[in-house]
């Protein structure tokens, strides 16, 4: 009878571990969401820097975009180091953003007018 109890315990542990792994994989593969809207606000910071020729430059680092969708709802898109932003956007630009199921902004693309 001890062998049956021991094997039941092992099976329970394996089942819990397998469920955790499959749950993590499902979360990692879960679909992202696409949002579109007009940029109403850009929040960030800027720093003075020097380029290789010694010229002063302005280094602009965007931290978040606030967009307004067609329904008039505002949405804040927090940018991280791994967020892909091909072209910097300004208020008034229309954008499309890919948002992960966890709410992270994966990419931002400026739409052509």
N, CA, C and O atoms as a Tinker XYZ file with bonds, in Angstrom:
   452  protein
     1  N      0.815000   -1.191000    0.000000    73     2
     2  CA     0.000000    0.000000    0.000000    64     1     3
     3  C      0.858000    1.253000    0.000000    63     2     4     5
     4  O      0.464000    2.267000   -0.577000    81     3
     5  N      2.050000    1.203000    0.652000    73     3     6
     6  CA     2.933000    2.369000    0.650000    64     5     7
     7  C      3.379000    2.715000   -0.763000    63     6     8     9
     8  O      3.491000    3.896000   -1.094000    81     7
     9  N      3.631000    1.735000   -1.591000    73     7    10
    10  CA     4.066000    1.988000   -2.965000    64     9    11
    11  C      2.988000    2.751000   -3.727000    63    10    12    13
    12  O      3.302000    3.657000   -4.498000    81    11
    13  N      1.758000    2.406000   -3.525000    73    11    14
    14  CA     0.651000    3.085000   -4.189000    64    13    15
    15  C      0.566000    4.539000   -3.711000    63    14    16    17
    16  O      0.356000    5.436000   -4.527000    81    15
    17  N      0.723000    4.783000   -2.433000    73    15    18
    18  CA     0.681000    6.126000   -1.886000    64    17    19
    19  C      1.853000    6.946000   -2.420000    63    18    20    21
    20  O      1.680000    8.097000   -2.821000    81    19
    21  N      3.033000    6.353000   -2.422000    73    19    22
    22  CA     4.223000    7.026000   -2.929000    64    21    23
    23  C      4.064000    7.371000   -4.407000    63    22    24    25
    24  O      4.380000    8.487000   -4.821000    81    23
    25  N      3.577000    6.426000   -5.201000    73    23    26
    26  CA     3.406000    6.687000   -6.633000    64    25    27
    27  C      2.331000    7.748000   -6.864000    63    26    28    29
    28  O      2.443000    8.546000   -7.795000    81    27
    29  N      1.305000    7.767000   -6.041000    73    27    30
    30  CA     0.270000    8.802000   -6.161000    64    29    31
    31  C      0.846000   10.181000   -5.887000    63    30    32    33
    32  O      0.521000   11.155000   -6.565000    81    31
    33  N      1.723000   10.245000   -4.865000    73    31    34
    34  CA     2.358000   11.508000   -4.531000    64    33    35
    35  C      3.251000   11.981000   -5.683000    63    34    36    37
    36  O      3.233000   13.155000   -6.052000    81    35
    37  N      4.031000   11.053000   -6.246000    73    35    38
    38  CA     4.912000   11.391000   -7.371000    64    37    39
    39  C      4.084000   11.876000   -8.555000    63    38    40    41
    40  O      4.441000   12.866000   -9.193000    81    39
    41  N      2.979000   11.189000   -8.859000    73    39    42
    42  CA     2.119000   11.585000   -9.977000    64    41    43
    43  C      1.518000   12.972000   -9.739000    63    42    44    45
    44  O      1.391000   13.763000  -10.674000    81    43
    45  N      1.153000   13.264000   -8.504000    73    43    46
    46  CA     0.592000   14.580000   -8.187000    64    45    47
    47  C      1.634000   15.670000   -8.401000    63    46    48    49
    48  O      1.327000   16.722000   -8.961000    81    47
    49  N      2.862000   15.424000   -7.961000    73    47    50
    50  CA     3.936000   16.403000   -8.136000    64    49    51
    51  C      4.228000   16.615000   -9.614000    63    50    52    53
    52  O      4.394000   17.751000  -10.059000    81    51
    53  N      4.290000   15.543000  -10.368000    73    51    54
    54  CA     4.549000   15.641000  -11.815000    64    53    55
    55  C      3.409000   16.396000  -12.493000    63    54    56    57
    56  O      3.647000   17.225000  -13.372000    81    55
    57  N      2.167000   16.111000  -12.084000    73    55    58
    58  CA     1.019000   16.792000  -12.696000    64    57    59
    59  C      1.046000   18.291000  -12.429000    63    58    60    61
    60  O      0.787000   19.090000  -13.328000    81    59
    61  N      1.358000   18.671000  -11.196000    73    59    62
    62  CA     1.434000   20.087000  -10.851000    64    61    63
    63  C      2.552000   20.757000  -11.640000    63    62    64    65
    64  O      2.368000   21.854000  -12.168000    81    63
    65  N      3.701000   20.110000  -11.721000    73    63    66
    66  CA     4.823000   20.665000  -12.489000    64    65    67
    67  C      4.477000   20.815000  -13.950000    63    66    68    69
    68  O      4.788000   21.834000  -14.566000    81    67
    69  N      3.832000   19.800000  -14.511000    73    67    70
    70  CA     3.446000   19.850000  -15.928000    64    69    71
    71  C      2.427000   20.960000  -16.169000    63    70    72    73
    72  O      2.515000   21.671000  -17.170000    81    71
    73  N      1.474000   21.114000  -15.272000    73    71    74
    74  CA     0.481000   22.180000  -15.413000    64    73    75
    75  C      1.145000   23.549000  -15.358000    63    74    76    77
    76  O      0.771000   24.455000  -16.103000    81    75
    77  N      2.134000   23.703000  -14.475000    73    75    78
    78  CA     2.837000   24.986000  -14.365000    64    77    79
    79  C      3.602000   25.289000  -15.643000    63    78    80    81
    80  O      3.577000   26.418000  -16.131000    81    79
    81  N      4.279000   24.288000  -16.186000    73    79    82
    82  CA     5.042000   24.485000  -17.423000    64    81    83
    83  C      4.112000   24.808000  -18.578000    63    82    84    85
    84  O      4.367000   25.742000  -19.337000    81    83
    85  N      3.050000   24.055000  -18.716000    73    83    86
    86  CA     2.108000   24.308000  -19.811000    64    85    87
    87  C      1.434000   25.658000  -19.650000    63    86    88    89
    88  O      1.197000   26.349000  -20.640000    81    87
    89  N      1.123000   26.044000  -18.431000    73    87    90
    90  CA     0.527000   27.362000  -18.195000    64    89    91
    91  C      1.467000   28.473000  -18.589000    63    90    92    93
    92  O      1.037000   29.464000  -19.180000    81    91
    93  N      2.755000   28.332000  -18.274000    73    91    94
    94  CA     3.754000   29.330000  -18.652000    64    93    95
    95  C      3.900000   29.392000  -20.165000    63    94    96    97
    96  O      3.996000   30.479000  -20.734000    81    95
    97  N      3.917000   28.238000  -20.819000    73    95    98
    98  CA     4.025000   28.227000  -22.286000    64    97    99
    99  C      2.810000   28.863000  -22.923000    63    98   100   101
   100  O      2.936000   29.616000  -23.888000    81    99
   101  N      1.636000   28.569000  -22.395000    73    99   102
   102  CA     0.414000   29.151000  -22.955000    64   101   103
   103  C      0.423000   30.667000  -22.791000    63   102   104   105
   104  O      0.007000   31.395000  -23.693000    81   103
   105  N      0.899000   31.144000  -21.636000    73   103   106
   106  CA     0.973000   32.584000  -21.404000    64   105   107
   107  C      1.968000   33.228000  -22.356000    63   106   108   109
   108  O      1.702000   34.302000  -22.895000    81   107
   109  N      3.108000   32.588000  -22.569000    73   107   110
   110  CA     4.130000   33.139000  -23.462000    64   109   111
   111  C      3.644000   33.167000  -24.895000    63   110   112   113
   112  O      4.059000   34.029000  -25.671000    81   111
   113  N      2.773000   32.241000  -25.260000    73   111   114
   114  CA     2.297000   32.173000  -26.634000    64   113   115
   115  C      0.954000   32.869000  -26.815000    63   114   116   117
   116  O      0.414000   32.886000  -27.921000    81   115
   117  N      0.408000   33.443000  -25.746000    73   115   118
   118  CA    -0.896000   34.062000  -25.850000    64   117   119
   119  C     -0.828000   35.242000  -26.819000    63   118   120   121
   120  O      0.195000   35.920000  -26.913000    81   119
   121  N     -1.911000   35.476000  -27.528000    73   119   122
   122  CA    -1.897000   36.515000  -28.564000    64   121   123
   123  C     -1.774000   37.912000  -27.981000    63   122   124   125
   124  O     -2.206000   38.185000  -26.861000    81   123
   125  N     -1.180000   38.775000  -28.762000    73   123   126
   126  CA    -1.072000   40.172000  -28.360000    64   125   127
   127  C     -2.260000   40.929000  -28.937000    63   126   128   129
   128  O     -3.010000   40.402000  -29.759000    81   127
   129  N     -2.417000   42.159000  -28.501000    73   127   130
   130  CA    -3.518000   42.996000  -28.933000    64   129   131
   131  C     -2.945000   44.177000  -29.717000    63   130   132   133
   132  O     -1.876000   44.689000  -29.388000    81   131
   133  N     -3.652000   44.594000  -30.737000    73   131   134
   134  CA    -3.264000   45.760000  -31.530000    64   133   135
   135  C     -4.191000   46.916000  -31.163000    63   134   136   137
   136  O     -5.413000   46.767000  -31.174000    81   135
   137  N     -3.609000   48.061000  -30.840000    73   135   138
   138  CA    -4.397000   49.264000  -30.575000    64   137   139
   139  C     -3.964000   50.354000  -31.548000    63   138   140   141
   140  O     -2.797000   50.446000  -31.929000    81   139
   141  N     -4.927000   51.172000  -31.937000    73   139   142
   142  CA    -4.652000   52.287000  -32.852000    64   141   143
   143  C     -5.220000   53.561000  -32.246000    63   142   144   145
   144  O     -6.250000   53.542000  -31.572000    81   143
   145  N     -4.536000   54.655000  -32.495000    73   143   146
   146  CA    -5.040000   55.923000  -31.991000    64   145   147
   147  C     -4.142000   57.070000  -32.371000    63   146   148   149
   148  O     -3.121000   56.899000  -33.037000    81   147
   149  N     -4.545000   58.250000  -31.931000    73   147   150
   150  CA    -3.774000   59.469000  -32.184000    64   149   151
   151  C     -3.017000   59.840000  -30.917000    63   150   152   153
   152  O     -3.582000   59.841000  -29.823000    81   151
   153  N     -1.746000   60.153000  -31.071000    73   151   154
   154  CA    -0.913000   60.524000  -29.930000    64   153   155
   155  C     -1.362000   61.885000  -29.428000    63   154   156   157
   156  O     -1.380000   62.861000  -30.178000    81   155
   157  N     -1.726000   61.941000  -28.147000    73   155   158
   158  CA    -2.121000   63.221000  -27.555000    64   157   159
   159  C     -1.024000   63.771000  -26.649000    63   158   160   161
   160  O     -0.984000   64.968000  -26.368000    81   159
   161  N     -0.128000   62.885000  -26.190000    73   159   162
   162  CA     0.928000   63.333000  -25.293000    64   161   163
   163  C      2.122000   62.387000  -25.382000    63   162   164   165
   164  O      1.960000   61.170000  -25.481000    81   163
   165  N      3.320000   62.965000  -25.344000    73   163   166
   166  CA     4.562000   62.195000  -25.288000    64   165   167
   167  C      5.263000   62.581000  -23.996000    63   166   168   169
   168  O      5.507000   63.760000  -23.743000    81   167
   169  N      5.586000   61.585000  -23.180000    73   167   170
   170  CA     6.294000   61.850000  -21.938000    64   169   171
   171  C      7.667000   61.212000  -22.018000    63   170   172   173
   172  O      7.809000   60.086000  -22.496000    81   171
   173  N      8.666000   61.920000  -21.557000    73   171   174
   174  CA    10.017000   61.388000  -21.599000    64   173   175
   175  C     10.998000   62.341000  -20.978000    63   174   176   177
   176  O     10.652000   63.174000  -20.140000    81   175
   177  N     12.218000   62.200000  -21.405000    73   175   178
   178  CA    13.283000   63.049000  -20.886000    64   177   179
   179  C     14.295000   63.289000  -21.987000    63   178   180   181
   180  O     14.327000   62.569000  -22.984000    81   179
   181  N     15.112000   64.295000  -21.802000    73   179   182
   182  CA    16.163000   64.558000  -22.786000    64   181   183
   183  C     17.447000   64.921000  -22.055000    63   182   184   185
   184  O     17.435000   65.435000  -20.937000    81   183
   185  N     18.531000   64.638000  -22.717000    73   183   186
   186  CA    19.858000   64.882000  -22.154000    64   185   187
   187  C     20.735000   65.515000  -23.225000    63   186   188   189
   188  O     20.654000   65.163000  -24.401000    81   187
   189  N     21.557000   66.435000  -22.810000    73   187   190
   190  CA    22.561000   66.974000  -23.724000    64   189   191
   191  C     23.701000   65.963000  -23.792000    63   190   192   193
   192  O     24.106000   65.394000  -22.778000    81   191
   193  N     24.203000   65.752000  -24.983000    73   191   194
   194  CA    25.296000   64.801000  -25.184000    64   193   195
   195  C     26.222000   65.371000  -26.245000    63   194   196   197
   196  O     25.942000   66.414000  -26.836000    81   195
   197  N     27.314000   64.685000  -26.479000    73   195   198
   198  CA    28.242000   65.070000  -27.552000    64   197   199
   199  C     28.400000   63.898000  -28.499000    63   198   200   201
   200  O     28.529000   62.748000  -28.079000    81   199
   201  N     28.388000   64.215000  -29.799000    73   199   202
   202  CA    28.597000   63.156000  -30.772000    64   201   203
   203  C     30.096000   62.908000  -30.953000    63   202   204   205
   204  O     30.913000   63.512000  -30.258000    81   203
   205  N     30.456000   62.030000  -31.877000    73   203   206
   206  CA    31.858000   61.664000  -32.082000    64   205   207
   207  C     32.720000   62.829000  -32.558000    63   206   208   209
   208  O     33.934000   62.831000  -32.357000    81   207
   209  N     32.086000   63.822000  -33.191000    73   207   210
   210  CA    32.821000   65.000000  -33.667000    64   209   211
   211  C     32.908000   66.091000  -32.596000    63   210   212   213
   212  O     33.484000   67.150000  -32.845000    81   211
   213  N     32.339000   65.844000  -31.399000    73   211   214
   214  CA    32.388000   66.828000  -30.330000    64   213   215
   215  C     31.259000   67.840000  -30.363000    63   214   216   217
   216  O     31.255000   68.786000  -29.576000    81   215
   217  N     30.300000   67.657000  -31.263000    73   215   218
   218  CA    29.158000   68.573000  -31.365000    64   217   219
   219  C     28.119000   68.235000  -30.303000    63   218   220   221
   220  O     27.873000   67.063000  -30.015000    81   219
   221  N     27.510000   69.268000  -29.723000    73   219   222
   222  CA    26.429000   69.041000  -28.767000    64   221   223
   223  C     25.214000   68.477000  -29.491000    63   222   224   225
   224  O     24.842000   68.945000  -30.568000    81   223
   225  N     24.611000   67.478000  -28.892000    73   223   226
   226  CA    23.393000   66.885000  -29.445000    64   225   227
   227  C     22.360000   66.767000  -28.330000    63   226   228   229
   228  O     22.693000   66.820000  -27.146000    81   227
   229  N     21.127000   66.609000  -28.721000    73   227   230
   230  CA    20.038000   66.423000  -27.772000    64   229   231
   231  C     19.592000   64.974000  -27.877000    63   230   232   233
   232  O     19.104000   64.545000  -28.923000    81   231
   233  N     19.758000   64.214000  -26.789000    73   231   234
   234  CA    19.363000   62.808000  -26.749000    64   233   235
   235  C     17.974000   62.740000  -26.116000    63   234   236   237
   236  O     17.810000   63.040000  -24.933000    81   235
   237  N     16.967000   62.342000  -26.914000    73   235   238
   238  CA    15.581000   62.297000  -26.451000    64   237   239
   239  C     15.205000   60.851000  -26.169000    63   238   240   241
   240  O     15.399000   59.977000  -27.013000    81   239
   241  N     14.666000   60.601000  -24.980000    73   239   242
   242  CA    14.249000   59.253000  -24.587000    64   241   243
   243  C     12.772000   59.303000  -24.221000    63   242   244   245
   244  O     12.401000   59.866000  -23.191000    81   243
   245  N     11.923000   58.709000  -25.073000    73   243   246
   246  CA    10.490000   58.664000  -24.785000    64   245   247
   247  C     10.222000   57.590000  -23.746000    63   246   248   249
   248  O     10.774000   56.493000  -23.828000    81   247
   249  N      9.379000   57.896000  -22.770000    73   247   250
   250  CA     9.022000   56.954000  -21.703000    64   249   251
   251  C      7.599000   56.410000  -21.878000    63   250   252   253
   252  O      7.322000   55.261000  -21.536000    81   251
   253  N      6.699000   57.245000  -22.414000    73   251   254
   254  CA     5.328000   56.781000  -22.622000    64   253   255
   255  C      4.636000   57.668000  -23.648000    63   254   256   257
   256  O      5.016000   58.817000  -23.872000    81   255
   257  N      3.610000   57.094000  -24.260000    73   255   258
   258  CA     2.738000   57.829000  -25.170000    64   257   259
   259  C      1.323000   57.702000  -24.623000    63   258   260   261
   260  O      0.918000   56.636000  -24.160000    81   259
   261  N      0.584000   58.790000  -24.681000    73   259   262
   262  CA    -0.839000   58.743000  -24.373000    64   261   263
   263  C     -1.541000   58.881000  -25.711000    63   262   264   265
   264  O     -1.315000   59.839000  -26.450000    81   263
   265  N     -2.403000   57.905000  -26.020000    73   263   266
   266  CA    -3.125000   57.953000  -27.290000    64   265   267
   267  C     -4.621000   58.022000  -27.009000    63   266   268   269
   268  O     -5.095000   57.599000  -25.955000    81   267
   269  N     -5.347000   58.563000  -27.976000    73   267   270
   270  CA    -6.799000   58.621000  -27.921000    64   269   271
   271  C     -7.324000   57.788000  -29.071000    63   270   272   273
   272  O     -6.989000   58.043000  -30.227000    81   271
   273  N     -8.153000   56.782000  -28.762000    73   271   274
   274  CA    -8.678000   55.928000  -29.823000    64   273   275
   275  C     -9.913000   56.571000  -30.456000    63   274   276   277
   276  O    -10.325000   57.660000  -30.058000    81   275
   277  N    -10.493000   55.899000  -31.431000    73   275   278
   278  CA   -11.638000   56.461000  -32.166000    64   277   279
   279  C    -12.838000   56.728000  -31.266000    63   278   280   281
   280  O    -13.633000   57.629000  -31.532000    81   279
   281  N    -12.968000   55.940000  -30.197000    73   279   282
   282  CA   -14.090000   56.121000  -29.272000    64   281   283
   283  C    -13.837000   57.247000  -28.270000    63   282   284   285
   284  O    -14.708000   57.551000  -27.455000    81   283
   285  N    -12.647000   57.874000  -28.321000    73   283   286
   286  CA   -12.316000   58.963000  -27.419000    64   285   287
   287  C    -11.683000   58.508000  -26.115000    63   286   288   289
   288  O    -11.450000   59.319000  -25.219000    81   287
   289  N    -11.404000   57.220000  -26.003000    73   287   290
   290  CA   -10.800000   56.671000  -24.786000    64   289   291
   291  C     -9.293000   56.891000  -24.821000    63   290   292   293
   292  O     -8.639000   56.639000  -25.833000    81   291
   293  N     -8.748000   57.367000  -23.694000    73   291   294
   294  CA    -7.296000   57.566000  -23.597000    64   293   295
   295  C     -6.629000   56.311000  -23.066000    63   294   296   297
   296  O     -7.164000   55.625000  -22.195000    81   295
   297  N     -5.453000   56.022000  -23.603000    73   295   298
   298  CA    -4.683000   54.853000  -23.207000    64   297   299
   299  C     -3.220000   55.254000  -23.102000    63   298   300   301
   300  O     -2.676000   55.872000  -24.017000    81   299
   301  N     -2.579000   54.906000  -21.989000    73   299   302
   302  CA    -1.154000   55.200000  -21.796000    64   301   303
   303  C     -0.345000   53.972000  -22.209000    63   302   304   305
   304  O     -0.583000   52.864000  -21.728000    81   303
   305  N      0.603000   54.186000  -23.096000    73   303   306
   306  CA     1.503000   53.122000  -23.543000    64   305   307
   307  C      2.869000   53.360000  -22.920000    63   306   308   309
   308  O      3.596000   54.266000  -23.328000    81   307
   309  N      3.213000   52.549000  -21.933000    73   307   310
   310  CA     4.521000   52.650000  -21.286000    64   309   311
   311  C      5.563000   52.000000  -22.182000    63   310   312   313
   312  O      5.370000   50.879000  -22.653000    81   311
   313  N      6.662000   52.697000  -22.419000    73   311   314
   314  CA     7.733000   52.167000  -23.264000    64   313   315
   315  C      8.842000   51.618000  -22.381000    63   314   316   317
   316  O      9.186000   52.201000  -21.353000    81   315
   317  N      9.392000   50.491000  -22.798000    73   315   318
   318  CA    10.507000   49.872000  -22.082000    64   317   319
   319  C     11.695000   49.798000  -23.037000    63   318   320   321
   320  O     11.581000   50.127000  -24.218000    81   319
   321  N     12.826000   49.364000  -22.511000    73   319   322
   322  CA    14.025000   49.249000  -23.348000    64   321   323
   323  C     13.821000   48.287000  -24.512000    63   322   324   325
   324  O     14.441000   48.454000  -25.562000    81   323
   325  N     12.958000   47.280000  -24.342000    73   323   326
   326  CA    12.753000   46.301000  -25.403000    64   325   327
   327  C     11.566000   46.633000  -26.322000    63   326   328   329
   328  O     11.254000   45.854000  -27.223000    81   327
   329  N     10.903000   47.779000  -26.105000    73   327   330
   330  CA     9.823000   48.196000  -27.000000    64   329   331
   331  C     10.420000   48.647000  -28.324000    63   330   332   333
   332  O     11.338000   49.467000  -28.349000    81   331
   333  N      9.900000   48.112000  -29.425000    73   331   334
   334  CA    10.397000   48.485000  -30.751000    64   333   335
   335  C      9.640000   49.716000  -31.243000    63   334   336   337
   336  O      8.427000   49.675000  -31.447000    81   335
   337  N     10.375000   50.808000  -31.430000    73   335   338
   338  CA     9.815000   52.052000  -31.959000    64   337   339
   339  C     10.670000   52.423000  -33.167000    63   338   340   341
   340  O     11.808000   52.869000  -33.018000    81   339
   341  N     10.115000   52.236000  -34.362000    73   339   342
   342  CA    10.897000   52.494000  -35.575000    64   341   343
   343  C     11.148000   53.977000  -35.783000    63   342   344   345
   344  O     12.269000   54.380000  -36.096000    81   343
   345  N     10.115000   54.794000  -35.612000    73   343   346
   346  CA    10.237000   56.242000  -35.782000    64   345   347
   347  C      9.609000   56.924000  -34.582000    63   346   348   349
   348  O      8.509000   56.570000  -34.155000    81   347
   349  N     10.311000   57.897000  -34.047000    73   347   350
   350  CA     9.766000   58.654000  -32.923000    64   349   351
   351  C      8.477000   59.337000  -33.360000    63   350   352   353
   352  O      8.361000   59.796000  -34.496000    81   351
   353  N      7.510000   59.398000  -32.451000    73   351   354
   354  CA     6.227000   60.013000  -32.782000    64   353   355
   355  C      6.029000   61.286000  -31.973000    63   354   356   357
   356  O      6.672000   61.496000  -30.944000    81   355
   357  N      5.146000   62.110000  -32.449000    73   355   358
   358  CA     4.832000   63.394000  -31.823000    64   357   359
   359  C      3.328000   63.502000  -31.642000    63   358   360   361
   360  O      2.578000   62.777000  -32.296000    81   359
   361  N      2.869000   64.391000  -30.767000    73   359   362
   362  CA     1.429000   64.598000  -30.648000    64   361   363
   363  C      0.807000   64.911000  -32.008000    63   362   364   365
   364  O      1.347000   65.690000  -32.793000    81   363
   365  N     -0.336000   64.287000  -32.263000    73   363   366
   366  CA    -1.020000   64.447000  -33.544000    64   365   367
   367  C     -0.770000   63.293000  -34.498000    63   366   368   369
   368  O     -1.562000   63.072000  -35.414000    81   367
   369  N      0.328000   62.543000  -34.299000    73   367   370
   370  CA     0.609000   61.387000  -35.155000    64   369   371
   371  C     -0.354000   60.255000  -34.832000    63   370   372   373
   372  O     -0.739000   60.067000  -33.678000    81   371
   373  N     -0.738000   59.508000  -35.850000    73   371   374
   374  CA    -1.558000   58.316000  -35.658000    64   373   375
   375  C     -0.606000   57.117000  -35.593000    63   374   376   377
   376  O      0.317000   56.992000  -36.399000    81   375
   377  N     -0.854000   56.240000  -34.615000    73   375   378
   378  CA     0.033000   55.104000  -34.416000    64   377   379
   379  C     -0.758000   53.807000  -34.279000    63   378   380   381
   380  O     -1.970000   53.796000  -34.063000    81   379
   381  N     -0.013000   52.727000  -34.415000    73   379   382
   382  CA    -0.516000   51.388000  -34.140000    64   381   383
   383  C      0.478000   50.762000  -33.172000    63   382   384   385
   384  O      1.685000   50.810000  -33.406000    81   383
   385  N     -0.021000   50.175000  -32.086000    73   383   386
   386  CA     0.861000   49.582000  -31.081000    64   385   387
   387  C      0.445000   48.140000  -30.825000    63   386   388   389
   388  O     -0.741000   47.808000  -30.806000    81   387
   389  N      1.435000   47.308000  -30.630000    73   387   390
   390  CA     1.196000   45.918000  -30.270000    64   389   391
   391  C      1.425000   45.793000  -28.766000    63   390   392   393
   392  O      2.487000   46.153000  -28.256000    81   391
   393  N      0.408000   45.274000  -28.058000    73   391   394
   394  CA     0.434000   45.170000  -26.602000    64   393   395
   395  C      0.379000   43.691000  -26.233000    63   394   396   397
   396  O     -0.461000   42.952000  -26.748000    81   395
   397  N      1.273000   43.255000  -25.339000    73   395   398
   398  CA     1.266000   41.854000  -24.900000    64   397   399
   399  C      0.065000   41.594000  -24.002000    63   398   400   401
   400  O     -0.588000   42.527000  -23.535000    81   399
   401  N     -0.216000   40.321000  -23.767000    73   399   402
   402  CA    -1.334000   39.967000  -22.899000    64   401   403
   403  C     -1.085000   40.425000  -21.465000    63   402   404   405
   404  O     -2.027000   40.538000  -20.681000    81   403
   405  N      0.178000   40.691000  -21.115000    73   403   406
   406  CA     0.509000   41.198000  -19.782000    64   405   407
   407  C      0.426000   42.717000  -19.722000    63   406   408   409
   408  O      0.610000   43.294000  -18.651000    81   407
   409  N      0.152000   43.389000  -20.858000    73   407   410
   410  CA     0.011000   44.836000  -20.882000    64   409   411
   411  C      1.263000   45.596000  -21.260000    63   410   412   413
   412  O      1.283000   46.824000  -21.169000    81   411
   413  N      2.316000   44.898000  -21.684000    73   411   414
   414  CA     3.557000   45.566000  -22.084000    64   413   415
   415  C      3.465000   46.015000  -23.540000    63   414   416   417
   416  O      2.951000   45.291000  -24.392000    81   415
   417  N      3.966000   47.209000  -23.811000    73   415   418
   418  CA     3.994000   47.708000  -25.180000    64   417   419
   419  C      5.163000   47.051000  -25.902000    63   418   420   421
   420  O      6.322000   47.295000  -25.568000    81   419
   421  N      4.853000   46.213000  -26.898000    73   419   422
   422  CA     5.879000   45.479000  -27.635000    64   421   423
   423  C      6.464000   46.299000  -28.781000    63   422   424   425
   424  O      7.672000   46.280000  -29.021000    81   423
   425  N      5.582000   47.027000  -29.493000    73   423   426
   426  CA     6.051000   47.825000  -30.622000    64   425   427
   427  C      5.092000   48.980000  -30.868000    63   426   428   429
   428  O      3.909000   48.921000  -30.532000    81   427
   429  N      5.644000   50.035000  -31.467000    73   427   430
   430  CA     4.859000   51.215000  -31.846000    64   429   431
   431  C      5.258000   51.577000  -33.273000    63   430   432   433
   432  O      6.439000   51.730000  -33.584000    81   431
   433  N      4.242000   51.713000  -34.140000    73   431   434
   434  CA     4.495000   52.078000  -35.532000    64   433   435
   435  C      3.681000   53.312000  -35.869000    63   434   436   437
   436  O      2.473000   53.354000  -35.635000    81   435
   437  N      4.349000   54.319000  -36.422000    73   435   438
   438  CA     3.657000   55.527000  -36.868000    64   437   439
   439  C      2.957000   55.199000  -38.179000    63   438   440   441
   440  O      3.572000   54.651000  -39.094000    81   439
   441  N      1.689000   55.528000  -38.271000    73   439   442
   442  CA     0.912000   55.272000  -39.487000    64   441   443
   443  C      1.038000   56.464000  -40.428000    63   442   444   445
   444  O      1.120000   57.615000  -39.999000    81   443
   445  N      1.050000   56.160000  -41.703000    73   443   446
   446  CA     1.122000   57.235000  -42.705000    64   445   447
   447  C     -0.221000   57.945000  -42.760000    63   446   448   449
   448  O     -1.268000   57.307000  -42.654000    81   447
   449  N     -0.197000   59.276000  -42.926000    73   447   450
   450  CA    -1.461000   60.036000  -42.980000    64   449   451
   451  C     -2.294000   59.709000  -44.199000    63   450   452
   452  O     -3.377000   60.268000  -44.375000    81   451
